[in-house]
Amino acid sequence: MAKSFLRSTAGTTAIMFALASPALFCAVGVGVDFATFTMKQQALQTAADDAALASTKQLALAGSSDSVINSAAQTFLTEGLRGKSENAIGTTTINRKAGSVKVDVVEEWTPFFAQFIGANITPVKVSATATLAGESRLCVLALESNSEKAIAMQQNAHLQASGCSVYSNSTNGSGIVISDAATIVADTVCSAGGVVIKGGASNKAVLTDCPIMDDPLASHPLPKFIGCDFTNTIVKSGSVTLQPGIYCGGITLNKTADVTFAPGDYYIVDGQFKVVDTAIAKGKDVGFFLTGALSTITFKDNATIDMSGRETGDMAGLLFFNNPNTSTSSNHVISATNVINLTGTIYLPNANLRIDPNSNVGIKSAYTVIIVKKISIEQGPDLILNTDYNSTKVPVPAGIISKSSVVLTN
């Protein structure tokens, strides 16, 4: 009886296995189909990304035609899919107003097993869109390459950069930090690394993994000067006009000083440019070149700052220019409550800038561009970076408008 039972059980098992085999083979086959689908999708997506980036770079070139942009996309698709998919078809959609190119790729593919159970995995479709970031106007560029908080927005700070881009070159995962009710309003906010948003907000989604943006003023020639015209200049009261020249030991305006800077270049050597108390500093067609580890900007208290940058000469377009060859990183502070006009470019490539008055900054500026190593905006200021280039004689330095970078946006 035992032998008979075992023979009966073995036969039943064989029958059950035979009955289940088609389902098992089908399940394995479907798994293979889905694996093949995933591989095809990844290959198509990589090719579409490369094609979108390449064709958008063509879009950035003046006078580029639609045919050239389409050709660039097709070339990269062909190369990217060589040996992987010869049947894929790519289409390009160009949006010049948005500064973007979208590449759609479709491959007709018939799976062997999945079609028998109605699995909807064909055709394989992918899409990639690349956009010009900072193509037209640049307002903020943080040059720091790898540390956190290259751009830090904290404690109710507000940055309004309507019509222009805010860009961080830091590849750190926290290259841009927006926290504690801080906000950014800009056409584009881009980080070469990542972004951390904790209780803050940006009007546009912050783009991450953006390409590094070259310093547009890296090749700007350094002003040349010899000796000292003035030493340890301090003005405490009265209406005074200062003349262009070489100010060794810096310039300090305090108490009730009311100082007008005559048009020209000011060289601040080994000393602060300091405006505090209720002092007033104003001037048109002025540029300040700061050199030496001690040469920093310090605007504090209830001081008033109302200045526009150079209109001509070697410093044209610049308001503040910190010598990039300074051996140590310096710290500049704008905390004064009446910083109403900063028209021009603030170029502090090897320095950190902190802006923290609980008031408007730059509200009357025609335009302001800030290029620094790192920038921290906190404790309630409204930093307003306008882009009304036509309302001032202060020119925009080359590269501020024409510089372009291309990023994938989806």
TORLO-627954 format. One record per residue (C-alpha): y, z, x; residue in three letters. Coordinates in steps of 0.25 Angstrom, whole numbers, plus 5000, padded with zeros to 4 digits. Each point is the difference from the previous one (the first is absolute). Layout:
REM residues N
YZXALA/...
//
This chain:
REM residues 410
500050005000MET/500950035011ALA/499849875007LYS/500249934987SER/501350074998PHE/500649975014LEU/499649854997ARG/500850014987SER/501250065006THR/500149905012ALA/499949894990GLY/501150064991THR/500950015013THR/499749865004ALA/500449954986ILE/501350095000MET/500449955013PHE/499849864996ALA/500850024988LEU/501150065007ALA/500149915012SER/500949894994PRO/501050114996ALA/499950065014LEU/500249865007PHE/501149974991CYS/500750135003ALA/499849985015VAL/500549854998GLY/501250054992VAL/500450105011GLY/499949885010VAL/500949924992ASP/501050114999PHE/500050025015ALA/500249855002THR/501150014990PHE/500750115007THR/499949935014MET/500649874994LYS/501150084993GLN/500450075013GLN/500049875008ALA/500949934989LEU/500950125000GLN/500250005015THR/500349855000ALA/500950024988ALA/500850115007ASP/500149925013ASP/500549884992ALA/501050084992ALA/500650065013LEU/500149875008ALA/500649924988SER/501050114997THR/500449995015LYS/500349864998GLN/500850034987LEU/500950095009ALA/500449885009LEU/501349934995ALA/499849874994GLY/498550024998SER/499449904989SER/499050034990ASP/499049905007SER/500150075013VAL/499850144994ILE/498849944992ASN/499449945013SER/500150135007ALA/499250074989ALA/498949895000GLN/499950005015THR/499750155000PHE/499149994989LEU/499249895006THR/499950085013GLU/499750134994GLY/498949954991LEU/499349915011ARG/498550035000GLY/500250104989LYS/500449924987SER/500249855000GLU/500249994985ASN/501150094998ALA/501349944994ILE/501450075003GLY/501349984992THR/501350055005THR/501250054991THR/501350015007ILE/501150094994ASN/501349985009ARG/500850094991LYS/499150125003ALA/499749955014GLY/498550004998SER/498849915000VAL/498750024992LYS/498749945004VAL/498849994990ASP/498649975005VAL/498949964991VAL/498549975004GLU/499049954990GLU/498750075003TRP/498750014992THR/499250125003PRO/498549994999PHE/499650124993PHE/501350064993ALA/500249884991GLN/498750034993PHE/500550134995ILE/501449954997GLY/500750075012ALA/501549965000ASN/500249985015ILE/500349865001THR/500949935004PRO/500550085011VAL/501550024999LYS/501050075009VAL/501550005002SER/501050045011ALA/501650014999THR/500950015012ALA/501450044999THR/501249995010LEU/500450145003ALA/501450025006GLY/500249854999GLU/501450014995SER/500750135003ARG/499650125008LEU/500750144998CYS/499150105007VAL/499049985011LEU/499350115007ALA/499549965014LEU/499150125002GLU/498649945003SER/498950104997ASN/500550144996SER/500150054986GLU/501350014991LYS/500749885007ALA/500749994987ILE/500150144993ALA/500650024986MET/500050144996GLN/500650114991GLN/500749924989ASN/500549895010ALA/500349864994HIS/500149875008LEU/500649884992GLN/499849875008ALA/500149914988SER/499949855005GLY/499350035013CYS/498850065007SER/499650135006VAL/498949995011TYR/499250095009SER/499349955012ASN/499250135002SER/498549974999THR/499750154996ASN/499450024986GLY/501250094997SER/501149905006GLY/500850014987ILE/500150134992VAL/500750024987ILE/499950144995SER/500750114992ASP/500749914989ALA/500549905011ALA/500149864995THR/500249865006ILE/500649884993VAL/499849875008ALA/499549864999ASP/498950035010THR/499450125006VAL/499049975011CYS/499250095009SER/499249955012ALA/499150124998GLY/499950084987GLY/500950074990VAL/499950144995VAL/500750034986ILE/500050144996LYS/500950034988GLY/500949885004GLY/500149864995ALA/500449855004SER/500449904990ASN/499149905007LYS/498650035005ALA/500050035014VAL/499349895008LEU/499150055011THR/499349945013ASP/501349915001CYS/500149925013PRO/500950065011ILE/501549954998MET/500649975013ASP/501350075004ASP/501149904996PRO/501050055010LEU/499050035012ALA/500649895008SER/501550044997HIS/500850005013PRO/500450145004LEU/501550025001PRO/500650015014LYS/501050115005PHE/500450075012ILE/500650145002GLY/500750094990CYS/501349984992ASP/500050134993PHE/499250135002THR/499550114990ASN/500949954989THR/500350104989ILE/500949994988VAL/500250124991LYS/501249974991SER/501149904997GLY/499949854998SER/499649935012VAL/499649865004THR/499049985011LEU/499949875008GLN/498749935005PRO/499550045013GLY/498950085008ILE/499950144995TYR/499250085010CYS/499650144994GLY/500149954986GLY/501050014989ILE/500150124991THR/500950004987LEU/500050144993ASN/500850094991LYS/501149914993THR/500149895010ALA/500349864993ASP/499649895010VAL/500149854999THR/499249925010PHE/500849875004ALA/499149875000PRO/499249995012GLY/498850055008ASP/499750155002TYR/499150045011TYR/499550144998ILE/499350055013VAL/499250135002ASP/500750074988GLY/499950014985GLN/500849924990PHE/500350124991LYS/500850014987VAL/499950144993VAL/500850094991ASP/501049924992THR/500349905011ALA/500249864996ILE/499549885008ALA/500449864995LYS/500149865006GLY/499849854998LYS/499449905010ASP/499450115009VAL/498750025008GLY/499450125007PHE/499149985011PHE/499350135004LEU/499350025013THR/499450125007GLY/499050114995ALA/501250084994LEU/500649894993SER/499750024985THR/500749994986ILE/500350134993THR/500749994987PHE/500050144992LYS/500750094990ASP/501149944992ASN/500449895010ALA/500449864995THR/499449885006ILE/500649864996ASP/499749895011MET/499649865001SER/499449935011GLY/500449905010ARG/500549864995GLU/499949935013THR/499650015015GLY/498750055006ASP/499950114990MET/500249914988ALA/499350054988GLY/499750145006LEU/500650134996LEU/499150095009PHE/499249955011PHE/499150115008ASN/499649955014ASN/498549964998PRO/499850045015ASN/500350144998THR/498850085006SER/499850104989THR/500049994985SER/501350054994SER/500350064987ASN/501249964991HIS/500550074988VAL/500849964988ILE/500250124991SER/501549994996ALA/500350004986THR/501049885000ASN/499349895008VAL/500649894990ILE/499949885009ASN/499149955011LEU/500149855000THR/499249935010GLY/498750035008THR/499650135005ILE/499149975012TYR/499350125006LEU/498749945005PRO/499550125008ASN/500650114992ALA/499750084987ASN/501050004989LEU/500150124989ARG/500849984988ILE/500150124991ASP/501350034993PRO/499950034985ASN/501049884997SER/500149855000ASN/499949935014VAL/500649865002GLY/500449984985ILE/501249925004LYS/499349925011SER/500049854999ALA/498650005007TYR/499250095008THR/498849975009VAL/499350125007ILE/499049975011ILE/499550135007VAL/498850065006LYS/499850104988LYS/500850034988ILE/500050134992SER/500850004987ILE/499950144993GLU/500750114992GLN/500649924989GLY/500849885006PRO/500249874993ASP/500049905012LEU/500549874994ILE/499849875008LEU/500749894994ASN/499849855004THR/501449944996ASP/500149925013TYR/501149914995ASN/501050114997SER/500250045014THR/500449935013LYS/498950085008VAL/499049905003PRO/498550024998VAL/499350005013PRO/499049895002ALA/498650044995GLY/500450094989ILE/499949904989ILE/499149895006SER/498950095005LYS/498749994992SER/498750064999SER/498849964992VAL/499150104992VAL/498949994991LEU/500450064986THR/498649984993ASN/
//
